[in-house]
Amino acid sequence: MASVDECRQALHDLAARLDANAETRGKLDLDRTLACRVSDLDTAFHARLAGGRLVDIADGDDPKAKIALIAASDDLIALVTGRLDVTRAIASRQVSIKANPFDLLKLRKLL
């Protein structure tokens, strides 16, 4: 089981990777709040997706977030590092993403 600090760092690493890729992919028309709930650690983080970037990462849940990612700590780390394919993780119910179907289509462009 990964620690809370490792999960927090994984989200910051993801933000850095998205930031680096945002210039080459072009601007993504998606501005949504995001909650990342880590089920086995009983903790959560929240942030905002804006223009293909993950910004304003902070500790704590956002129950009103438009997009919610629910995963165990090890699965979150594996997703961010690329060791776990997001499509397979969702299909096998290792990871759950709750979002508007149109937002899910836009999110695919980030992954």
Contacts in CASP RR format, 6 or more apart in sequence:
PFRMAT RR
TARGET T0000
AUTHOR 0000-0000-0000
METHOD contacts of the structure
MODEL  1
MASVDECRQALHDLAARLDANAETRGKLDLDRTLACRVSDLDTAFHARLA
GGRLVDIADGDDPKAKIALIAASDDLIALVTGRLDVTRAIASRQVSIKAN
PFDLLKLRKLL
1 40 0 8 1.000
1 41 0 8 1.000
1 72 0 8 1.000
1 73 0 8 1.000
1 74 0 8 1.000
2 10 0 8 1.000
2 41 0 8 1.000
2 73 0 8 1.000
2 74 0 8 1.000
2 76 0 8 1.000
2 77 0 8 1.000
3 41 0 8 1.000
3 73 0 8 1.000
4 38 0 8 1.000
4 41 0 8 1.000
4 43 0 8 1.000
4 73 0 8 1.000
6 73 0 8 1.000
6 77 0 8 1.000
7 36 0 8 1.000
7 38 0 8 1.000
7 41 0 8 1.000
7 43 0 8 1.000
7 45 0 8 1.000
7 73 0 8 1.000
7 76 0 8 1.000
7 77 0 8 1.000
8 45 0 8 1.000
8 57 0 8 1.000
8 59 0 8 1.000
10 76 0 8 1.000
10 77 0 8 1.000
10 80 0 8 1.000
10 81 0 8 1.000
11 36 0 8 1.000
11 45 0 8 1.000
11 47 0 8 1.000
11 54 0 8 1.000
11 57 0 8 1.000
11 80 0 8 1.000
12 57 0 8 1.000
13 80 0 8 1.000
14 54 0 8 1.000
14 80 0 8 1.000
15 47 0 8 1.000
15 53 0 8 1.000
15 54 0 8 1.000
15 55 0 8 1.000
15 57 0 8 1.000
18 52 0 8 1.000
18 53 0 8 1.000
18 54 0 8 1.000
18 110 0 8 1.000
19 53 0 8 1.000
19 54 0 8 1.000
22 28 0 8 1.000
22 51 0 8 1.000
22 52 0 8 1.000
22 53 0 8 1.000
25 52 0 8 1.000
25 109 0 8 1.000
27 51 0 8 1.000
27 52 0 8 1.000
28 51 0 8 1.000
28 52 0 8 1.000
28 106 0 8 1.000
28 109 0 8 1.000
28 110 0 8 1.000
29 51 0 8 1.000
29 106 0 8 1.000
30 49 0 8 1.000
30 50 0 8 1.000
30 51 0 8 1.000
30 52 0 8 1.000
30 103 0 8 1.000
30 106 0 8 1.000
30 107 0 8 1.000
31 48 0 8 1.000
31 49 0 8 1.000
31 50 0 8 1.000
31 51 0 8 1.000
32 48 0 8 1.000
32 49 0 8 1.000
32 65 0 8 1.000
32 66 0 8 1.000
32 67 0 8 1.000
32 99 0 8 1.000
32 103 0 8 1.000
33 46 0 8 1.000
33 47 0 8 1.000
33 48 0 8 1.000
33 49 0 8 1.000
33 62 0 8 1.000
33 64 0 8 1.000
33 65 0 8 1.000
33 66 0 8 1.000
33 67 0 8 1.000
34 46 0 8 1.000
34 47 0 8 1.000
34 48 0 8 1.000
34 49 0 8 1.000
34 54 0 8 1.000
34 62 0 8 1.000
34 65 0 8 1.000
34 66 0 8 1.000
34 67 0 8 1.000
34 68 0 8 1.000
34 69 0 8 1.000
35 44 0 8 1.000
35 45 0 8 1.000
35 46 0 8 1.000
35 61 0 8 1.000
35 62 0 8 1.000
35 63 0 8 1.000
35 65 0 8 1.000
35 67 0 8 1.000
35 68 0 8 1.000
35 69 0 8 1.000
36 44 0 8 1.000
36 45 0 8 1.000
36 46 0 8 1.000
36 47 0 8 1.000
36 68 0 8 1.000
36 69 0 8 1.000
36 71 0 8 1.000
36 76 0 8 1.000
37 43 0 8 1.000
37 44 0 8 1.000
37 61 0 8 1.000
37 68 0 8 1.000
37 69 0 8 1.000
37 70 0 8 1.000
37 71 0 8 1.000
38 44 0 8 1.000
38 45 0 8 1.000
38 71 0 8 1.000
38 72 0 8 1.000
38 73 0 8 1.000
38 76 0 8 1.000
39 70 0 8 1.000
39 71 0 8 1.000
39 72 0 8 1.000
40 72 0 8 1.000
40 73 0 8 1.000
40 74 0 8 1.000
41 73 0 8 1.000
43 59 0 8 1.000
43 60 0 8 1.000
44 59 0 8 1.000
44 60 0 8 1.000
44 61 0 8 1.000
44 62 0 8 1.000
45 57 0 8 1.000
45 58 0 8 1.000
45 59 0 8 1.000
45 60 0 8 1.000
46 57 0 8 1.000
46 58 0 8 1.000
46 60 0 8 1.000
46 61 0 8 1.000
46 62 0 8 1.000
46 65 0 8 1.000
47 54 0 8 1.000
47 55 0 8 1.000
47 56 0 8 1.000
47 57 0 8 1.000
47 58 0 8 1.000
48 54 0 8 1.000
48 55 0 8 1.000
48 56 0 8 1.000
49 55 0 8 1.000
49 67 0 8 1.000
49 110 0 8 1.000
52 110 0 8 1.000
66 99 0 8 1.000
66 100 0 8 1.000
66 103 0 8 1.000
67 97 0 8 1.000
67 98 0 8 1.000
67 99 0 8 1.000
67 103 0 8 1.000
67 107 0 8 1.000
68 96 0 8 1.000
68 97 0 8 1.000
68 98 0 8 1.000
68 99 0 8 1.000
69 76 0 8 1.000
69 95 0 8 1.000
69 96 0 8 1.000
69 97 0 8 1.000
70 95 0 8 1.000
70 96 0 8 1.000
70 97 0 8 1.000
70 98 0 8 1.000
71 79 0 8 1.000
71 89 0 8 1.000
71 94 0 8 1.000
71 95 0 8 1.000
71 96 0 8 1.000
72 94 0 8 1.000
75 84 0 8 1.000
75 89 0 8 1.000
75 94 0 8 1.000
75 95 0 8 1.000
76 95 0 8 1.000
78 84 0 8 1.000
79 86 0 8 1.000
79 89 0 8 1.000
79 95 0 8 1.000
84 94 0 8 1.000
84 95 0 8 1.000
86 95 0 8 1.000
86 111 0 8 1.000
88 94 0 8 1.000
89 95 0 8 1.000
90 96 0 8 1.000
90 97 0 8 1.000
97 104 0 8 1.000
97 107 0 8 1.000
99 107 0 8 1.000
END
